[in-house]
Amino acid sequence: MSITAPWQLIPDFVKLSIAPQGILNPPTNENRLFKELMTLQSDFLVIGGGILGLSIARELHRSFHGSKVILIEKEDHCGAHASGRNSGVLHAGFYYTADSLKARFTRDGNRALTEYCESHGLKINKCGKLVVAQNESELPVLDELMKRAMKNGVDLRAIDQKEAESIEPRVKTCKRALFSPTTSSVDPEEVMTCLQEDVQTQGVTVRLGVRYLKRTSGGILTTAGEYKARYIINCAGLYADAIGRDFGFSKHYRVLPFKGLYLYSNEPPKSLRTHIYPVPDLRNPFLGVHFTITAKGAIKIGPTAAPAFWREQYKGTDNFNASELMEILFRQAGLLFSSDFDFKRLAWEEIQKYSRSHLVSLASKLLRGVRKNQFTKWGPAGIRAQLLDLRGKKLEMDFVMENDDYSMHILNAVSPAFTCAFPFAEYVRQKIETLMK
Ligand SMILES: Cc1cc2nc3c(=O)[nH]c(=O)nc-3n(C[C@H](O)[C@H](O)[C@H](O)COP(=O)(O)OP(=O)(O)OC[C@H]3O[C@@H](n4cnc5c(N)ncnc54)[C@H](O)[C@@H]3O)c2cc1C
């Protein structure tokens, strides 16, 4: 007959707290240890298992030697939202002004993630990218992008129409174009799976299916009990603003969800040699309809960036949330009347892209021989967590984070945060180090 030892009756999530305590919060006496038995105690607690949550957890565990880091993720795997549903383009870092966080992190992140993929044997398609002008009025934007690239130390080449055609014979451009040799694509799901395994192997505790519910006096309540930590980092993507408010932050911000869809081409891989993008509207956080070549060589056009009506509105009524619907409708209606940007025009332009003919006709401005019957299959949707500043009614274009000496909230993990993740995690770690001195 087997005898059950008393400790075997303790549920798993409580047992974890009996493990050696982290360096930042050593137990000082028995009373304290007893109290800690009731909760999961760690040095660092990360909320959200997207690319930012995993990268930050990895960085903290490496830098604070011996620290205990726990990451909670509400889904049954990491990367179930934006990080696993994006285009997988490793951007180069020439769209943004050199004084922005995005410019620096994109440049450095491109190198870091390229090295990571190569050293872990993950797919990477180093196909480069052309930025093309549709008419003469767009040429000054090419010049502006070139200036930004030079200031930010990014390799970008100004080329003429002939050179552009030697890179991609079907390309359409007016007189000139830009070529970015370091833009590439990876498979975001493959990267996320590898990073999750890596982070766990290194000693970070990843708790899947555990949802943050609310803040408690000394920690947070989740669907798997209470967690306490010396420092909490909120990387909850579409829900980062709501969690931030529980901690007294994000007072002037709301996340607005924008849905991104792509149409896949039935042309064989290698029918297109490089990514092709239009010149962007620099006042707008989205890059316009473009051709992307995936890590496996498939060709797709898009994305749309149409306002969604609840945060995880991927398909039909999936994940429907009435209170989110009310709040988002209220915000969108407010923006129709007044905003720092032309929300009415943006929303109308984006909604039209749900029409296959319209999306294909926009793409055909960039490339010859584009036909509607080549583009028949929509890919899975991804949703951008775009932060709105309620004071100026403007869409935030750069990373936004708020913090104190107990918690940090990544409120605008704006595209291309997938590319930016590793240097961004270093930046967060340095900030936390300074706070803890
Ligand atoms: C269509 C599209 C295309 C894009 N293309 C590119 C691109 O080509 N290149 C690029 O660099 N970037 C791209 N991006 C941007 C990039 O994907 C995101 O900026 C990045 O993935 C954000 O990462 P994250 O970790 O902040 O968010 P997420 O990946 O959304 O992670 C947040 C996590 O928090 C979890 N969470 C939320 N609430 C809770 C809770 N209460 N409790 C526990 N866990 C919770 C969620 O389940 C989720 O896993 C694109 C985005 C979209 C939508």
Ligand as a Chemical Component Dictionary entry (heavy atoms), coordinates in Angstrom:
data_LIG
# 
_chem_comp.id                   LIG 
_chem_comp.type                 NON-POLYMER 
_chem_comp.pdbx_formal_charge   0 
_chem_comp.three_letter_code    LIG 
# 
loop_
_chem_comp_atom.comp_id 
_chem_comp_atom.atom_id 
_chem_comp_atom.alt_atom_id 
_chem_comp_atom.type_symbol 
_chem_comp_atom.charge 
_chem_comp_atom.model_Cartn_x 
_chem_comp_atom.model_Cartn_y 
_chem_comp_atom.model_Cartn_z 
_chem_comp_atom.pdbx_ordinal 
LIG C1  C1  C 0 -1.142 41.440 -39.134 1  
LIG C2  C2  C 0 0.138  41.811 -38.437 2  
LIG C3  C3  C 0 1.330  41.825 -39.150 3  
LIG C4  C4  C 0 2.515  42.169 -38.506 4  
LIG N1  N1  N 0 3.692  42.081 -39.192 5  
LIG C5  C5  C 0 4.866  42.270 -38.542 6  
LIG C6  C6  C 0 6.097  42.052 -39.215 7  
LIG O1  O1  O 0 6.113  41.634 -40.370 8  
LIG N2  N2  N 0 7.256  42.254 -38.535 9  
LIG C7  C7  C 0 7.274  42.701 -37.250 10 
LIG O2  O2  O 0 8.355  42.900 -36.693 11 
LIG N3  N3  N 0 6.100  42.900 -36.562 12 
LIG C8  C8  C 0 4.914  42.678 -37.182 13 
LIG N4  N4  N 0 3.734  42.846 -36.515 14 
LIG C9  C9  C 0 3.761  43.342 -35.129 15 
LIG C10 C10 C 0 4.123  42.266 -34.129 16 
LIG O3  O3  O 0 3.495  41.043 -34.437 17 
LIG C11 C11 C 0 3.711  42.716 -32.722 18 
LIG O4  O4  O 0 4.139  44.043 -32.530 19 
LIG C12 C12 C 0 4.319  41.825 -31.649 20 
LIG O5  O5  O 0 4.039  40.473 -31.924 21 
LIG C13 C13 C 0 3.788  42.216 -30.270 22 
LIG O6  O6  O 0 4.243  41.251 -29.351 23 
LIG P1  P1  P 0 3.661  41.184 -27.872 24 
LIG O7  O7  O 0 4.452  40.152 -27.148 25 
LIG O8  O8  O 0 3.622  42.552 -27.291 26 
LIG O9  O9  O 0 2.111  40.808 -28.039 27 
LIG P2  P2  P 0 1.336  39.423 -28.215 28 
LIG O10 O10 O 0 1.999  38.519 -29.158 29 
LIG O11 O11 O 0 -0.082 39.792 -28.514 30 
LIG O12 O12 O 0 1.415  38.759 -26.786 31 
LIG C14 C14 C 0 0.617  39.144 -25.692 32 
LIG C15 C15 C 0 0.274  37.887 -24.929 33 
LIG O13 O13 O 0 -0.356 38.255 -23.707 34 
LIG C16 C16 C 0 -1.311 37.263 -23.425 35 
LIG N5  N5  N 0 -2.307 37.816 -22.497 36 
LIG C17 C17 C 0 -3.206 38.798 -22.738 37 
LIG N6  N6  N 0 -3.991 38.980 -21.667 38 
LIG C18 C18 C 0 -3.561 38.108 -20.710 39 
LIG C19 C19 C 0 -3.994 37.818 -19.394 40 
LIG N7  N7  N 0 -5.037 38.461 -18.828 41 
LIG N8  N8  N 0 -3.346 36.858 -18.696 42 
LIG C20 C20 C 0 -2.297 36.178 -19.256 43 
LIG N9  N9  N 0 -1.858 36.405 -20.510 44 
LIG C21 C21 C 0 -2.481 37.363 -21.235 45 
LIG C22 C22 C 0 -1.913 36.938 -24.793 46 
LIG O14 O14 O 0 -2.558 35.684 -24.812 47 
LIG C23 C23 C 0 -0.684 36.995 -25.686 48 
LIG O15 O15 O 0 -0.095 35.732 -25.902 49 
LIG C24 C24 C 0 2.510  42.534 -37.123 50 
LIG C25 C25 C 0 1.313  42.492 -36.403 51 
LIG C26 C26 C 0 0.142  42.125 -37.036 52 
LIG C27 C27 C 0 -1.115 42.034 -36.226 53 
# 
loop_
_chem_comp_bond.comp_id 
_chem_comp_bond.atom_id_1 
_chem_comp_bond.atom_id_2 
_chem_comp_bond.value_order 
_chem_comp_bond.pdbx_ordinal 
LIG C1  C2  SING 1  
LIG C2  C3  SING 2  
LIG C2  C26 DOUB 3  
LIG C3  C4  DOUB 4  
LIG C4  N1  SING 5  
LIG C4  C24 SING 6  
LIG N1  C5  DOUB 7  
LIG C5  C6  SING 8  
LIG C5  C8  SING 9  
LIG C6  O1  DOUB 10 
LIG C6  N2  SING 11 
LIG N2  C7  SING 12 
LIG C7  O2  DOUB 13 
LIG C7  N3  SING 14 
LIG N3  C8  DOUB 15 
LIG C8  N4  SING 16 
LIG N4  C9  SING 17 
LIG N4  C24 SING 18 
LIG C9  C10 SING 19 
LIG C10 O3  SING 20 
LIG C10 C11 SING 21 
LIG C11 O4  SING 22 
LIG C11 C12 SING 23 
LIG C12 O5  SING 24 
LIG C12 C13 SING 25 
LIG C13 O6  SING 26 
LIG O6  P1  SING 27 
LIG P1  O7  DOUB 28 
LIG P1  O8  SING 29 
LIG P1  O9  SING 30 
LIG O9  P2  SING 31 
LIG P2  O10 DOUB 32 
LIG P2  O11 SING 33 
LIG P2  O12 SING 34 
LIG O12 C14 SING 35 
LIG C14 C15 SING 36 
LIG C15 O13 SING 37 
LIG C15 C23 SING 38 
LIG O13 C16 SING 39 
LIG C16 N5  SING 40 
LIG C16 C22 SING 41 
LIG N5  C17 SING 42 
LIG N5  C21 SING 43 
LIG C17 N6  DOUB 44 
LIG N6  C18 SING 45 
LIG C18 C19 SING 46 
LIG C18 C21 DOUB 47 
LIG C19 N7  SING 48 
LIG C19 N8  DOUB 49 
LIG N8  C20 SING 50 
LIG C20 N9  DOUB 51 
LIG N9  C21 SING 52 
LIG C22 O14 SING 53 
LIG C22 C23 SING 54 
LIG C23 O15 SING 55 
LIG C24 C25 DOUB 56 
LIG C25 C26 SING 57 
LIG C26 C27 SING 58 
# 
